Amino acid sequence: MSNVIIPGTETEARAILGSEGAPVPVDFYAVRMMKLDVDAFVGRAGEVGIRSVPTRLVVKDGQVLAARSGTLPSAALAALVGNAVA
């Protein structure tokens, strides 16, 4: 079972965030992004040298074009992607 919650509507997102229970980390994004759980994809994480999470990679044709560990504000993420594909 996935731990990632992807609401289908704004109403559903509001309901999830407004419900009682455990805190929910929220990743707002505006670019196409793949999420891989390092525990579920141990082999792939090792292949690309993941040493800490979060780590963001830009991959094209199987090659890592750019990498950055730690939290990134959206502008830094956009710059990481933009610089890698420029």
BELNOR-V620479 format. One record per residue. RES is the residue in three letters. SS is DSSP state (@ for helix, = for strand, . for the rest). PSI is psi in radians with two decimals (none if undefined). OMEGA is omega in whole degrees, 0 to 359 (999 if undefined). Layout:
# BELNOR-V620479
RES&SS&PSI&OMEGA, RES&SS&PSI&OMEGA
This chain:
# BELNOR-V620479
MET&.&2.38&181, SER&.&2.53&175, ASN&.&-0.04&181, VAL&.&2.23&178, ILE&.&2.10&178, ILE&.&1.68&181, PRO&.&2.57&181, GLY&.&-0.34&183, THR&.&2.85&176, GLU&@&-0.69&180, THR&@&-0.76&179, GLU&@&-0.72&178, ALA&@&-0.78&179, ARG&@&-0.69&180, ALA&@&-0.75&180, ILE&@&-0.80&182, LEU&@&-0.41&180, GLY&@&-0.07&183, SER&.&2.71&178, GLU&.&2.73&179, GLY&.&-2.74&182, ALA&.&2.59&176, PRO&.&2.58&181, VAL&.&2.00&174, PRO&.&2.48&182, VAL&.&2.26&178, ASP&.&1.79&175, PHE&.&2.33&181, TYR&.&2.80&181, ALA&.&0.11&177, VAL&.&2.75&178, ARG&.&2.23&185, MET&.&2.41&173, MET&.&2.44&177, LYS&.&2.23&177, LEU&.&2.18&176, ASP&.&2.09&184, VAL&.&-0.44&178, ASP&.&-0.54&181, ALA&.&-0.41&183, PHE&.&0.93&183, VAL&@&-0.77&181, GLY&@&-0.85&181, ARG&@&-0.70&179, ALA&@&-0.72&178, GLY&@&-0.68&180, GLU&@&-0.62&181, VAL&.&0.09&172, GLY&.&0.57&178, ILE&.&2.16&180, ARG&.&-0.34&179, SER&.&2.80&177, VAL&.&2.50&2, PRO&.&2.61&171, THR&=&2.30&178, ARG&=&2.29&176, LEU&=&2.63&168, VAL&=&2.07&185, VAL&=&2.34&175, LYS&=&2.29&180, ASP&.&0.62&177, GLY&.&-0.03&181, GLN&=&2.38&177, VAL&=&2.03&180, LEU&=&-0.54&181, ALA&=&2.67&179, ALA&=&2.55&177, ARG&=&2.26&179, SER&=&2.74&179, GLY&.&3.00&180, THR&.&2.54&181, LEU&.&2.24&170, PRO&.&2.75&185, SER&@&-0.62&180, ALA&@&-0.69&178, ALA&@&-0.67&177, LEU&@&-0.78&178, ALA&@&-0.71&178, ALA&@&-0.72&178, LEU&@&-0.85&180, VAL&@&-0.83&182, GLY&@&-0.76&179, ASN&@&-0.59&182, ALA&@&-0.57&183, VAL&@&-0.05&181, ALA&.&none&999
